[in-house]
């Protein structure tokens, strides 16, 4: 099974903002993508193909628990290919969680683009 990782609009907007605050964000994001390639089921399963992954931000010097959270949405194209959508990222210092309502809205946007 092959996986394709696609960062979505809201994710990219937040990455741009967080990159200004944390200079290691590009390397941190690359480490996350490597982790997802090796283990596509990383993180906590929230149901319906949605997962929440803890990501360390090296610039903070504090580890995953004080880093960022990445919300992914995975769906199957065919029996040989799955898409992992990076739909949202947030800094744990700025926000505790993302609501199910927000996740549903982000997934609906992706469903329209399929």
N, C-alpha and C positions, 0 to 999 in steps of 0.2 A: 504494500500500500504506500503510495506516495502522498505527501502533504505539500500544499502550497500555502505560504503565509502571506496574507494581504492586510496591510495596515489601512484602516478606514479613515474617513474624513475627521471625525471627532477625535480619534486617537492621534492623528497627525497634528491637529491643532494643539492638543495638550502637550505632545512631545515638544513642539516648537516652544511653547511657553516654559515648560520645565527645563528645557535645554539652556535657556537663558539663566535660570537659577542654579542648575547643577551641570557643571561642565563635563562630567563623566557620562551624561545621559546617552550619548551615541554608543559608547562602549558597553554600557549597561544594557541597552536595547539589543545590541549584537549578541551579548551573552544570553539574553532571553530567547532570541531566535534560534541560537544554537541548542539551547535546552529544549525548545519545542520540537526541533528536528529530531533530537535524540529520544524525547519522551513527549509525544503529542498529548498525553493524558495528564500532564503535570498540573498541579494545583488542585483546588477544591471544586468538585462537581456541583453546580447550582441547578442542574436539570435542563433538559431541552437542548443539549449541545453547548451550554454556556458553562464556562469555567472561570474561576478567579485565581490568579497566580500572584504570589508574592515575589517582588523583584527588589533586590538590593540596589541602592544608589551609592556607588563608591565615594562620591563627593561628600556624603554625609558622615562617612566613617562609622556607621552604626549597625549594619546588617539588614537582613530582610524584614525583620519585624518593624523597623522604623523607615523602611523604604517606600516603594510604590506598590500599587495593586493594578494588575492588568486584567481586564475582562476580555475573554475570547469567546467566539461563537464558531463552532465547527459544524460543517455539513458535508454530505457526501455528493460528489458529482457523479461518479459511477463506482463500480466495485474496485477500481484501481486507483482512484484519486479522491482525496478529501481536501477541503479548503478550511484553513484556520484563519478566521478574521480577527484581527486585533481591533476591538471596537471601542475601548475606553481605557484610559490610564489615569490614576490620581495618586497624589502624594498623601501618604497616611497622616502626615502632620497637618495637612489642609482639610482633610475630609475623612470621616470615619468609615463611610460605606457608600454604596450606590444603591438606589432603590430598585426594586423589581420593575416598577413602572418605567424608570429611565432605561433599564436594560431592554424591556419590551419595545420601547420606542426606537432604540438603536437597531434592534433586530429587524423591525418592520422596514426600516430604511434599506437594510441589506437585502431583504426579501424582494423589495421592489426592483433592485438592481440585478437580480439573478437572471 
